[in-house]
């Protein structure tokens, strides 16, 4: 087993450093998703410490997926726009992170728990608390399902300093696809960090991303080698949020065009679309 500790100032810098080190230093492991002939994955236990996760430029140009997809994923985590796709009995999604964070279901309890609301309350009442965390794992359920939750918990803590407090976030994730998923995870989780900080009334601070298994699957080594060639050639590897804003607007409109979008999620997305539109040119 190998481990890496990556320190970076910005989010895209931290992700790129971590994924490259996983490739260079990762141990070889088979996975439950391998097809015959696939190489063994590269795998490390990983800690990424981002000192200024909201500093620009904030987006890596080479993350797999489009900027519209990044906005849609943000909406899934923050607003639960696809919580209604959860239907394991029909062969659909087992869970979403939003459902586990905002509507955590406990056997024997009639109403789900809004863990993020509880985190905000704890931090308002006792800013120095170490108890402000939200979990996703359900031991009575996740040990026996085909697609158990990868994100395990989020731990929020206010750090006092000059100019007031800052809300730091530590994310613990069981299994993390370093190349295909990690950047989108980190981006959306820090967006949630920003929202919690706003609700508490402090500035967002640093971000730590802890992954037990931070891995690159053998099935897409060829694609990853293309990523390595790209980052080696391009000095301008990052986008600013302002640059991405028109694509984020398109992503918000794409989600809003879904015919089965629940009313509450639709209202949240309309607000988000209007915010994106109103900040153009600022």
MIMARKE-504726 format. One record per residue (C-alpha): x, y, z; residue number from 0. Coordinates in pm, 1 decimal, m for minus. Layout:
BEGIN
[[X,Y,Z],NUM];
...
# end
This chain:
BEGIN
[[0.0,0.0,0.0],0];
[[127.9,345.3,m92.2],1];
[[27.0,683.9,44.5],2];
[[70.3,1041.1,m75.3],3];
[[30.4,1381.8,86.8],4];
[[m25.0,1667.7,m156.8],5];
[[m23.8,2035.4,m62.3],6];
[[m142.3,2299.9,m307.0],7];
[[m275.3,2652.7,m311.9],8];
[[m562.2,2600.1,m555.8],9];
[[m811.8,2324.6,m631.9],10];
[[m696.5,2237.0,m987.9],11];
[[m332.4,2239.8,m880.0],12];
[[m406.1,2000.7,m592.8],13];
[[m603.5,1761.2,m811.8],14];
[[m341.2,1754.6,m1087.3],15];
[[m56.3,1692.2,m844.9],16];
[[m245.6,1411.3,m672.9],17];
[[m356.7,1232.2,m986.9],18];
[[m7.5,1247.3,m1138.1],19];
[[149.0,1112.3,m819.1],20];
[[m108.5,832.3,m810.4],21];
[[5.6,734.8,m1159.5],22];
[[374.7,755.5,m1073.0],23];
[[369.6,603.1,m723.5],24];
[[51.8,396.4,m702.5],25];
[[50.1,34.0,m594.0],26];
[[m104.0,m219.5,m832.1],27];
[[m445.6,m354.8,m738.2],28];
[[m712.1,m553.0,m915.9],29];
[[m1064.8,m412.7,m888.8],30];
[[m1419.4,m549.0,m891.6],31];
[[m1482.3,m364.9,m1218.7],32];
[[m1195.1,m510.9,m1423.9],33];
[[m1265.3,m680.4,m1754.1],34];
[[m1046.2,m963.6,m1886.3],35];
[[m715.4,m819.6,m2001.3],36];
[[m742.1,m489.4,m1809.5],37];
[[m417.8,m381.2,m1641.9],38];
[[m418.2,m354.0,m1264.4],39];
[[m520.4,m14.5,m1129.7],40];
[[m279.2,235.8,m975.6],41];
[[m388.4,303.1,m616.4],42];
[[m276.7,516.7,m320.9],43];
[[m415.2,635.7,9.2],44];
[[m430.4,1008.7,m46.6],45];
[[m448.3,1336.6,144.2],46];
[[m490.2,1653.4,m63.1],47];
[[m463.6,1978.8,134.2],48];
[[m580.3,2284.2,m59.0],49];
[[m496.6,2610.5,118.1],50];
[[m710.5,2844.3,m97.0],51];
[[m980.9,2630.5,m262.4],52];
[[m1177.1,2935.5,m379.7],53];
[[m880.7,3115.7,m534.7],54];
[[m894.1,3161.6,m910.7],55];
[[m838.9,2995.1,m1147.3],56];
[[m1056.4,2728.8,m989.7],57];
[[m1120.6,2474.5,m1267.7],58];
[[m883.2,2236.2,m1444.9],59];
[[m918.6,2231.2,m1821.4],60];
[[m835.4,1861.1,m1845.6],61];
[[m1084.3,1715.6,m1599.4],62];
[[m1297.0,1453.6,m1780.4],63];
[[m1638.9,1596.8,m1858.9],64];
[[m1772.7,1933.4,m1968.3],65];
[[m1839.1,2248.5,m1770.8],66];
[[m2213.5,2190.7,m1814.6],67];
[[m2164.4,1850.5,m1649.1],68];
[[m1977.3,2016.3,m1362.3],69];
[[m2269.7,2250.3,m1300.8],70];
[[m2517.1,1961.8,m1313.0],71];
[[m2310.1,1764.7,m1062.7],72];
[[m2292.8,2066.9,m832.6],73];
[[m2672.3,2082.0,m850.5],74];
[[m2698.9,1713.2,m759.4],75];
[[m2488.6,1759.4,m444.5],76];
[[m2626.1,2095.6,m327.9],77];
[[m2989.3,2082.4,m442.4],78];
[[m3072.8,1715.3,m491.0],79];
[[m3195.9,1766.5,m845.2],80];
[[m3174.3,1392.3,m910.1],81];
[[m3282.2,1255.1,m573.1],82];
[[m3601.2,1136.6,m742.9],83];
[[m3389.6,896.1,m949.7],84];
[[m3329.3,688.5,m635.9],85];
[[m3520.1,363.1,m689.2],86];
[[m3301.4,58.7,m617.8],87];
[[m3600.7,m173.4,m640.7],88];
[[m3629.3,m66.5,m1006.9],89];
[[m3258.7,m110.2,m1074.1],90];
[[m3193.0,265.5,m1053.6],91];
[[m2974.8,468.7,m815.9],92];
[[m2918.5,337.7,m463.2],93];
[[m2865.1,684.8,m314.6],94];
[[m2732.9,1033.5,m383.0],95];
[[m2493.2,1231.7,m168.9],96];
[[m2758.2,1500.2,m130.3],97];
[[m3010.2,1250.4,1.5],98];
[[m2762.1,1109.6,252.5],99];
[[m2649.3,1456.6,368.2],100];
[[m2982.4,1638.6,373.3],101];
[[m3233.8,1352.8,420.3],102];
[[m3045.1,1085.1,613.4],103];
[[m3280.1,797.3,687.3],104];
[[m3245.7,600.1,1011.7],105];
[[m3433.7,274.2,1075.8],106];
[[m3711.8,322.9,1329.1],107];
[[m3719.0,700.0,1284.5],108];
[[m4014.0,848.3,1097.5],109];
[[m3846.6,1164.2,967.2],110];
[[m3506.3,1183.0,796.1],111];
[[m3229.6,1397.2,945.0],112];
[[m3105.4,1709.9,767.8],113];
[[m2741.9,1676.3,868.4],114];
[[m2628.3,1996.5,697.8],115];
[[m2892.0,2197.2,883.7],116];
[[m2766.4,2036.7,1207.3],117];
[[m2405.3,2124.0,1117.1],118];
[[m2501.1,2488.3,1065.0],119];
[[m2684.8,2496.0,1398.5],120];
[[m2392.4,2342.5,1586.7],121];
[[m2144.1,2587.2,1435.9],122];
[[m2364.3,2885.7,1514.3],123];
[[m2415.0,2773.7,1874.3],124];
[[m2053.4,2671.6,1942.7],125];
[[m1813.4,2796.6,1673.2],126];
[[m1518.8,2598.3,1818.6],127];
[[m1707.1,2265.8,1819.9],128];
[[m1544.4,1949.2,1685.4],129];
[[m1882.8,1778.3,1647.0],130];
[[m2005.1,1935.9,1322.7],131];
[[m1999.2,1644.9,1082.6],132];
[[m2230.2,1476.3,832.6],133];
[[m2203.3,1108.3,740.6],134];
[[m2328.9,903.9,446.9],135];
[[m2249.7,542.8,537.3],136];
[[m2543.0,329.0,645.9],137];
[[m2398.3,8.4,789.7],138];
[[m2739.3,m162.3,792.8],139];
[[m2769.1,m103.7,418.6],140];
[[m2440.3,m29.2,244.0],141];
[[m2256.9,m349.8,333.8],142];
[[m2495.0,m545.3,113.3],143];
[[m2563.9,m329.0,m192.3],144];
[[m2400.4,m323.4,m534.3],145];
[[m2304.9,46.5,m528.7],146];
[[m2223.6,155.4,m170.7],147];
[[m2152.4,518.7,m92.1],148];
[[m1799.5,636.4,m170.0],149];
[[m1818.9,962.1,26.3],150];
[[m1814.7,871.2,396.0],151];
[[m1828.1,1194.3,592.7],152];
[[m1773.6,1568.0,596.7],153];
[[m1618.6,1736.0,901.0],154];
[[m1659.6,2111.9,936.1],155];
[[m1455.7,2326.8,1172.6],156];
[[m1424.2,2701.0,1225.0],157];
[[m1071.4,2829.6,1266.2],158];
[[m1040.7,3169.0,1433.8],159];
[[m792.4,3419.3,1296.3],160];
[[m738.3,3778.3,1199.0],161];
[[m1051.0,3922.1,1043.8],162];
[[m1281.1,3657.1,1190.9],163];
[[m1339.3,3285.9,1155.0],164];
[[m1296.7,3061.8,850.4],165];
[[m1481.8,2737.3,790.6],166];
[[m1247.9,2454.3,697.8],167];
[[m1378.3,2128.3,552.1],168];
[[m1227.3,1779.0,574.1],169];
[[m1386.0,1521.1,343.0],170];
[[m1331.8,1147.3,394.6],171];
[[m1402.5,930.0,93.6],172];
[[m1376.4,550.5,87.0],173];
[[m1307.6,495.1,m282.2],174];
[[m1228.6,774.3,m526.5],175];
[[m1177.3,750.4,m902.7],176];
[[m878.2,983.6,m917.1],177];
[[m902.6,1070.9,m1285.4],178];
[[m1270.5,1050.4,m1378.7],179];
[[m1444.5,1169.4,m1059.4],180];
[[m1214.6,1334.0,m805.4],181];
[[m1204.3,1685.1,m950.2],182];
[[m1582.6,1705.7,m981.7],183];
[[m1613.5,1572.5,m625.5],184];
[[m1370.3,1830.0,m490.6],185];
[[m1536.2,2113.6,m677.9],186];
[[m1889.3,2027.5,m561.8],187];
[[m1785.2,1957.9,m202.4],188];
[[m1612.7,2296.1,m177.6],189];
[[m1924.0,2461.1,m320.9],190];
[[m2116.5,2303.5,m31.7],191];
[[m1844.7,2428.3,204.2],192];
[[m1906.1,2780.4,73.9],193];
[[m2281.6,2750.5,128.6],194];
[[m2241.0,2623.0,485.1],195];
[[m1996.2,2905.4,561.1],196];
[[m2246.5,3158.4,430.1],197];
[[m2523.7,3012.4,647.3],198];
[[m2299.0,3021.5,953.8],199];
[[m2178.5,3375.2,878.7],200];
[[m1805.7,3312.5,827.3],201];
[[m1568.5,3294.3,532.6],202];
[[m1488.1,2956.0,371.1],203];
[[m1138.7,2836.5,454.0],204];
[[m914.3,2545.4,362.6],205];
[[m1013.9,2209.2,214.1],206];
[[m873.8,1863.2,288.7],207];
[[m966.2,1564.7,73.7],208];
[[m885.6,1224.5,226.6],209];
[[m931.1,913.7,10.9],210];
[[m865.0,561.2,136.4],211];
[[m836.4,436.0,m222.0],212];
[[m744.6,707.4,m473.2],213];
[[m713.6,510.2,m795.0],214];
[[m673.8,515.0,m1171.2],215];
[[m846.0,220.8,m1340.3],216];
[[m644.3,10.6,m1583.0],217];
[[m932.6,18.6,m1831.3],218];
[[m855.0,379.1,m1922.3],219];
[[m476.5,394.5,m1900.0],220];
[[m464.1,498.2,m2267.1],221];
[[m696.0,790.9,m2199.1],222];
[[m495.4,889.8,m1893.3],223];
[[m171.2,889.4,m2087.7],224];
[[m339.4,1137.6,m2321.9],225];
[[m412.8,1354.2,m2017.4],226];
[[m45.0,1339.0,m1917.6],227];
[[64.6,1447.2,m2265.6],228];
[[m182.9,1735.2,m2258.1],229];
[[m72.9,1872.6,m1921.9],230];
[[292.4,1839.7,m2021.3],231];
[[237.1,2058.7,m2329.8],232];
[[m1.1,2323.7,m2193.3],233];
[[113.3,2588.7,m1946.2],234];
[[m240.8,2734.0,m1938.6],235];
[[m418.6,2437.8,m1778.8],236];
[[m682.7,2616.7,m1569.9],237];
[[m1005.5,2810.9,m1624.8],238];
[[m1149.9,3084.3,m1407.3],239];
[[m1506.3,3067.7,m1281.8],240];
[[m1587.8,3379.3,m1485.0],241];
[[m1476.4,3203.9,m1802.5],242];
[[m1689.8,2901.3,m1715.7],243];
[[m2000.4,3102.3,m1626.6],244];
[[m2175.1,3083.4,m1967.8],245];
[[m2129.0,2704.8,m1969.3],246];
[[m2255.7,2688.2,m1611.6],247];
[[m2565.0,2880.0,m1725.2],248];
[[m2616.0,2622.7,m1999.2],249];
[[m2576.2,2343.4,m1744.8],250];
[[m2838.7,2504.8,m1521.8],251];
[[m3077.3,2540.3,m1816.8],252];
[[m3016.9,2175.9,m1907.7],253];
[[m3118.8,2063.9,m1559.5],254];
[[m3421.2,2295.1,m1566.6],255];
[[m3532.0,2139.1,m1895.8],256];
[[m3578.4,1799.0,m1730.7],257];
[[m3950.5,1730.3,m1730.2],258];
[[m3958.4,1536.8,m1403.6],259];
[[m3757.9,1790.1,m1198.0],260];
[[m3915.3,1817.9,m848.8],261];
[[m4060.0,2155.5,m751.5],262];
[[m3810.4,2233.1,m472.9],263];
[[m3512.5,2141.2,m689.2],264];
[[m3653.9,2347.8,m975.0],265];
[[m3684.1,2652.0,m750.3],266];
[[m3323.0,2612.6,m637.0],267];
[[m3202.2,2579.8,m994.9],268];
[[m3399.7,2883.2,m1108.9],269];
[[m3233.4,3085.2,m834.6],270];
[[m2894.2,2950.4,m934.6],271];
[[m2957.4,3030.9,m1304.0],272];
[[m3059.2,3385.8,m1213.7],273];
[[m2747.4,3429.9,m1000.1],274];
[[m2526.8,3312.9,m1285.4],275];
[[m2699.9,3546.1,m1528.6],276];
[[m2693.3,3848.2,m1298.8],277];
[[m2317.5,3823.5,m1235.5],278];
[[m2219.1,3833.1,m1602.5],279];
[[m1987.5,4127.2,m1661.0],280];
[[m1931.0,4201.1,m1292.4],281];
# end
